[in-house]
Amino acid sequence: MQFIDLKAQYRALKDEIDANIRGVLDSAQFIGGPYVKELEAQLAAFTDRKHCITCANGTDALQIAYMVAGVGAGDAVFCPDMTFISSTEPAKMFGATAVFCDITPDTYCLSPAGLERQIQAVLTEGKLTPKAAVAVDILGNPCDYDAIGAICEKYGLFLIEDAAQSFGASYHGKKACAFGHIATTSFFPAKPLGCYGDGGAIFTDDDAVDQLCRSLCVHGKGPGGKYDNVRVGMNSRLDAMQAAVLLPKLKALGDYEIDARQQVVERYGRAFAGKLTTPFVAEGCVSAWAQYALLAADTAQRDKIVAHLKEAGIPNMIYYPTPQHALPVFRDEPHYGETFRNADDYCARTFSLPMHPYLEQAEQQQIIDAVLEAL
């Protein structure tokens, strides 16, 4: 049994993927070319955004978003305390301060109340300039963009949507990557839309931001091309081979994979309701279910369940074991009195079960039985 079965997905899409890979090999256009252009067009259409700029990976996409926002020394960037470090890493890279905010106790996303509380604390202290907020659609579950967007507008913050885990999700009818001044996603193989290596993308409706991102992706190129360097940029391009792989996967994601993930979730939910804390998705929202995370009663029960699952041969993971404020690299970042109660509680109790659209019913039942046995 696989935690995320990429082999089963490949078997389902083999003909289309193989044909596209052959097309890239026959063309010998390994950087750029028609597959990359077509993928960018389809990604923009899927998310209903004007522009999509593909790049080398999701971390680069976030770094470029920070660069577009102009984040630098003396700035405060507000981030959820429960995420992967790539969401917050660029703040430190550019000399800014990552100001962590607690998560909600139900969706595990950035808490709007926590965000505003930390913004006000920074303003009261007066040492940093509130610059940007990073809203992470954690585990594939979209943030409360109505509330977060209003807060960012109120305080003049640049809003970045980190949709690394949520591609295919939606919030009140709008797809993930449709929010914020700029949005980013990752095509790491285990993501809801993943390639066969590293890849990422940036989304915007702003023509100037589109051109700036394309410049930053190719060493700060100007109108004259790659030898007309008008700014310091980076080398971050999506390989044509990865675009060729992603095109049939994008179609499958929209046609049936999100629905198939939901069916697995519904079966898990019926089995675990009242026994463990099951995932919550707000009304009007659809999660991409990058992970299916349950909460045990406490750490001891979580560890007991995980041990039993390993004994039974059931793959499992903990997303994420340590909140950002507790990581050694961020030990000196200011907390402004925030206790991070919800993030600490989530990290102490969470564990995740196999989740992918090709999980057979017999496998689902095997997983359910093993968890119930552990309880």
Buried (B, 14 or more C-beta within 10 A) or exposed (E): EEBBBBEBBBEBBEEBBBEBBEBBEEEEBEEBBBBBEBBBEBBBEBBEBEBBBBBBBBBBBBBBBBBBBEBBEEBBBBBBBBBBBBBBBBBBEBEBBBBBBBBBBEBBBBBBEBBBBBBEBBEEEEEBBBBBBBBBBBBBBBBBBEBBBEBBEEBEBBBBBBBBBBBBBBBEEBBBBBBBBBBBBBBBBBBBBBBBBBBBBBBBBBEEBBBBBBBBBBBBBEEEEEEEBEEEBBEBBBBBBBBBBBBBBBBBBBEEBBEBBBEBBEBBEEBBEEEBBBBEBBEEBBBBBBBBBBBBEEEEBBEBBBEBBEEBEBBBBBBBEBBBBBBEEBEEBBBBEBEBEBBBBBBBBBBBBBBBBBBEEEBBEBBBEBBEEBE
